Structure formats: C-alpha cells, structure tokens
Amino acid sequence: QGQLVESGGGLVQPGGSLGLSCAASWSFFSTHDMGWYRQAPRKQRDWVASITTSGITYYADSVKGRFTISRDNANNTVYLQMNSLKPEDTAVYYCNDPTMVQVGMASWGKGTLVTVSS
C-alpha cells in the first residue's frame, strides 16, 4: 500500500460546511473501493462513508443526507463534502480502502482534524 494524504480540515461553526480531500499514491487507484473514517477524542475510529469502484456510495446513518463522498480516479483522489456540520462531527478524518481495513492490513495516513465549534 502506498501513501495516503488527507487535507482540508479546520475549524467550522455548527451548520457550516467543509470539504476534505485524500490523495493516494497507489498504483491502480481506480480498482480500489475507498472510504472515509473518523476518530473522535477518546473514541475508536469509525467508518463514515464508502464509494465503490463503480461509484456506488454508502453512508453511516449519522452522516446520511449531510455528507457526500466522491472520487476522481484520474487524480487518485477521494473527497468528502460535509454540510450541516454538528459538534459531534468533530474528529480526525482518515481515508482508506475498506477491504484493507476489514482484514486489518490498512496503513493509515496522518488524517485531517475537523473541529465543529462556535
């Protein structure tokens, strides 16, 4: 597995929006399903959203209707558009291949911190 670099995090007020990016230095990026995960302080890392190689998307109930995952295979990048943000969305956000995560072979990037606060 190559490198994953997440970016786009920051401080945003409740109800605001933020867009995250994840650049992958992987060969054959287009053949990988991709997902976003997040880890809040003192909590485990949780799955947020996934997009398959064919563009089918899945979302955790907590973000459904507010977050949108997309991908750009030409640029080896996956995105997460986050709208109507809530304080409980505060976390470090990571991207990875869900299959690699499930089998315990995922190599994680540094993530990007999203803080939702007034």
C-alpha positions as protocol buffer text, in pm:
chain_id: "A"
residue {
  index: 1
  type: GLN
  ca { x: 0 y: 0 z: 0 }
}
residue {
  index: 2
  type: GLY
  ca { x: 129 y: 348 z: -81 }
}
residue {
  index: 3
  type: GLN
  ca { x: 79 y: 678 z: 92 }
}
residue {
  index: 4
  type: LEU
  ca { x: -248 y: 847 z: 181 }
}
residue {
  index: 5
  type: VAL
  ca { x: -255 y: 1221 z: 247 }
}
residue {
  index: 6
  type: GLU
  ca { x: -571 y: 1376 z: 387 }
}
residue {
  index: 7
  type: SER
  ca { x: -630 y: 1751 z: 378 }
}
residue {
  index: 8
  type: GLY
  ca { x: -897 y: 2017 z: 410 }
}
residue {
  index: 9
  type: GLY
  ca { x: -975 y: 2003 z: 780 }
}
residue {
  index: 10
  type: GLY
  ca { x: -1018 y: 2305 z: 1001 }
}
residue {
  index: 11
  type: LEU
  ca { x: -1242 y: 2492 z: 1241 }
}
residue {
  index: 12
  type: VAL
  ca { x: -1602 y: 2549 z: 1134 }
}
residue {
  index: 13
  type: GLN
  ca { x: -1914 y: 2668 z: 1310 }
}
residue {
  index: 14
  type: PRO
  ca { x: -2213 y: 2440 z: 1362 }
}
residue {
  index: 15
  type: GLY
  ca { x: -2424 y: 2433 z: 1048 }
}
residue {
  index: 16
  type: GLY
  ca { x: -2125 y: 2511 z: 830 }
}
residue {
  index: 17
  type: SER
  ca { x: -1959 y: 2314 z: 551 }
}
residue {
  index: 18
  type: LEU
  ca { x: -1616 y: 2175 z: 483 }
}
residue {
  index: 19
  type: GLY
  ca { x: -1462 y: 1971 z: 203 }
}
residue {
  index: 20
  type: LEU
  ca { x: -1194 y: 1709 z: 261 }
}
residue {
  index: 21
  type: SER
  ca { x: -956 y: 1553 z: 10 }
}
residue {
  index: 22
  type: CYS
  ca { x: -747 y: 1239 z: 19 }
}
residue {
  index: 23
  type: ALA
  ca { x: -466 y: 1188 z: -229 }
}
residue {
  index: 24
  type: ALA
  ca { x: -344 y: 833 z: -275 }
}
residue {
  index: 25
  type: SER
  ca { x: -7 y: 743 z: -420 }
}
residue {
  index: 26
  type: TRP
  ca { x: -132 y: 398 z: -512 }
}
residue {
  index: 27
  type: SER
  ca { x: -100 y: 206 z: -832 }
}
residue {
  index: 28
  type: PHE
  ca { x: -434 y: 115 z: -984 }
}
residue {
  index: 29
  type: PHE
  ca { x: -629 y: 352 z: -754 }
}
residue {
  index: 30
  type: SER
  ca { x: -939 y: 305 z: -968 }
}
residue {
  index: 31
  type: THR
  ca { x: -953 y: -63 z: -873 }
}
residue {
  index: 32
  type: HIS
  ca { x: -991 y: 15 z: -502 }
}
residue {
  index: 33
  type: ASP
  ca { x: -1310 y: 87 z: -315 }
}
residue {
  index: 34
  type: MET
  ca { x: -1242 y: 386 z: -92 }
}
residue {
  index: 35
  type: GLY
  ca { x: -1382 y: 506 z: 237 }
}
residue {
  index: 36
  type: TRP
  ca { x: -1366 y: 782 z: 493 }
}
residue {
  index: 37
  type: TYR
  ca { x: -1328 y: 713 z: 863 }
}
residue {
  index: 38
  type: ARG
  ca { x: -1312 y: 937 z: 1169 }
}
residue {
  index: 39
  type: GLN
  ca { x: -1182 y: 918 z: 1521 }
}
residue {
  index: 40
  type: ALA
  ca { x: -1316 y: 1149 z: 1789 }
}
residue {
  index: 41
  type: PRO
  ca { x: -1115 y: 1217 z: 2104 }
}
residue {
  index: 42
  type: ARG
  ca { x: -1103 y: 913 z: 2333 }
}
residue {
  index: 43
  type: LYS
  ca { x: -1312 y: 706 z: 2092 }
}
residue {
  index: 44
  type: GLN
  ca { x: -1244 y: 433 z: 1839 }
}
residue {
  index: 45
  type: ARG
  ca { x: -1211 y: 502 z: 1469 }
}
residue {
  index: 46
  type: ASP
  ca { x: -1548 y: 470 z: 1296 }
}
residue {
  index: 47
  type: TRP
  ca { x: -1650 y: 427 z: 934 }
}
residue {
  index: 48
  type: VAL
  ca { x: -1821 y: 732 z: 780 }
}
residue {
  index: 49
  type: ALA
  ca { x: -1875 y: 666 z: 409 }
}
residue {
  index: 50
  type: SER
  ca { x: -1758 y: 449 z: 119 }
}
residue {
  index: 51
  type: ILE
  ca { x: -1754 y: 464 z: -258 }
}
residue {
  index: 52
  type: THR
  ca { x: -1706 y: 159 z: -477 }
}
residue {
  index: 53
  type: THR
  ca { x: -1501 y: 134 z: -794 }
}
residue {
  index: 54
  type: SER
  ca { x: -1825 y: 182 z: -989 }
}
residue {
  index: 55
  type: GLY
  ca { x: -1929 y: 488 z: -790 }
}
residue {
  index: 56
  type: ILE
  ca { x: -2189 y: 336 z: -560 }
}
residue {
  index: 57
  type: THR
  ca { x: -2191 y: 519 z: -227 }
}
residue {
  index: 58
  type: TYR
  ca { x: -2274 y: 416 z: 128 }
}
residue {
  index: 59
  type: TYR
  ca { x: -2305 y: 629 z: 439 }
}
residue {
  index: 60
  type: ALA
  ca { x: -2324 y: 586 z: 813 }
}
residue {
  index: 61
  type: ASP
  ca { x: -2666 y: 681 z: 947 }
}
residue {
  index: 62
  type: SER
  ca { x: -2514 y: 966 z: 1145 }
}
residue {
  index: 63
  type: VAL
  ca { x: -2399 y: 1148 z: 829 }
}
residue {
  index: 64
  type: LYS
  ca { x: -2657 y: 1038 z: 571 }
}
residue {
  index: 65
  type: GLY
  ca { x: -2806 y: 1335 z: 392 }
}
residue {
  index: 66
  type: ARG
  ca { x: -2530 y: 1569 z: 512 }
}
residue {
  index: 67
  type: PHE
  ca { x: -2206 y: 1420 z: 374 }
}
residue {
  index: 68
  type: THR
  ca { x: -2121 y: 1328 z: 14 }
}
residue {
  index: 69
  type: ILE
  ca { x: -1832 y: 1106 z: -90 }
}
residue {
  index: 70
  type: SER
  ca { x: -1691 y: 1122 z: -441 }
}
residue {
  index: 71
  type: ARG
  ca { x: -1378 y: 1020 z: -628 }
}
residue {
  index: 72
  type: ASP
  ca { x: -1157 y: 1137 z: -914 }
}
residue {
  index: 73
  type: ASN
  ca { x: -970 y: 836 z: -1050 }
}
residue {
  index: 74
  type: ALA
  ca { x: -767 y: 1046 z: -1292 }
}
residue {
  index: 75
  type: ASN
  ca { x: -611 y: 1225 z: -995 }
}
residue {
  index: 76
  type: ASN
  ca { x: -611 y: 934 z: -746 }
}
residue {
  index: 77
  type: THR
  ca { x: -824 y: 1140 z: -508 }
}
residue {
  index: 78
  type: VAL
  ca { x: -1131 y: 1078 z: -295 }
}
residue {
  index: 79
  type: TYR
  ca { x: -1337 y: 1361 z: -149 }
}
residue {
  index: 80
  type: LEU
  ca { x: -1579 y: 1413 z: 137 }
}
residue {
  index: 81
  type: GLN
  ca { x: -1812 y: 1711 z: 124 }
}
residue {
  index: 82
  type: MET
  ca { x: -1956 y: 1779 z: 468 }
}
residue {
  index: 83
  type: ASN
  ca { x: -2259 y: 2003 z: 512 }
}
residue {
  index: 84
  type: SER
  ca { x: -2476 y: 2095 z: 812 }
}
residue {
  index: 85
  type: LEU
  ca { x: -2188 y: 2010 z: 1042 }
}
residue {
  index: 86
  type: LYS
  ca { x: -2255 y: 1934 z: 1407 }
}
residue {
  index: 87
  type: PRO
  ca { x: -2025 y: 1946 z: 1711 }
}
residue {
  index: 88
  type: GLU
  ca { x: -2038 y: 1565 z: 1722 }
}
residue {
  index: 89
  type: ASP
  ca { x: -1870 y: 1558 z: 1380 }
}
residue {
  index: 90
  type: THR
  ca { x: -1551 y: 1682 z: 1548 }
}
residue {
  index: 91
  type: ALA
  ca { x: -1281 y: 1422 z: 1482 }
}
residue {
  index: 92
  type: VAL
  ca { x: -968 y: 1339 z: 1288 }
}
residue {
  index: 93
  type: TYR
  ca { x: -1077 y: 1217 z: 945 }
}
residue {
  index: 94
  type: TYR
  ca { x: -891 y: 946 z: 752 }
}
residue {
  index: 95
  type: CYS
  ca { x: -936 y: 772 z: 418 }
}
residue {
  index: 96
  type: ASN
  ca { x: -853 y: 414 z: 325 }
}
residue {
  index: 97
  type: ASP
  ca { x: -956 y: 105 z: 134 }
}
residue {
  index: 98
  type: PRO
  ca { x: -1242 y: -58 z: 330 }
}
residue {
  index: 99
  type: THR
  ca { x: -1128 y: -406 z: 230 }
}
residue {
  index: 100
  type: MET
  ca { x: -781 y: -344 z: 371 }
}
residue {
  index: 101
  type: VAL
  ca { x: -936 y: -202 z: 687 }
}
residue {
  index: 102
  type: GLN
  ca { x: -1158 y: -506 z: 734 }
}
residue {
  index: 103
  type: VAL
  ca { x: -870 y: -752 z: 706 }
}
residue {
  index: 104
  type: GLY
  ca { x: -652 y: -549 z: 935 }
}
residue {
  index: 105
  type: MET
  ca { x: -392 y: -463 z: 672 }
}
residue {
  index: 106
  type: ALA
  ca { x: -459 y: -93 z: 630 }
}
residue {
  index: 107
  type: SER
  ca { x: -176 y: 157 z: 653 }
}
residue {
  index: 108
  type: TRP
  ca { x: -313 y: 490 z: 774 }
}
residue {
  index: 109
  type: GLY
  ca { x: -218 y: 846 z: 688 }
}
residue {
  index: 110
  type: LYS
  ca { x: -196 y: 1126 z: 942 }
}
residue {
  index: 111
  type: GLY
  ca { x: -556 y: 1231 z: 892 }
}
residue {
  index: 112
  type: THR
  ca { x: -701 y: 1581 z: 896 }
}
residue {
  index: 113
  type: LEU
  ca { x: -865 y: 1740 z: 1200 }
}
residue {
  index: 114
  type: VAL
  ca { x: -1217 y: 1877 z: 1175 }
}
residue {
  index: 115
  type: THR
  ca { x: -1341 y: 2085 z: 1466 }
}
residue {
  index: 116
  type: VAL
  ca { x: -1703 y: 2198 z: 1476 }
}
residue {
  index: 117
  type: SER
  ca { x: -1747 y: 2464 z: 1740 }
}
residue {
  index: 118
  type: SER
  ca { x: -1892 y: 2809 z: 1791 }
}
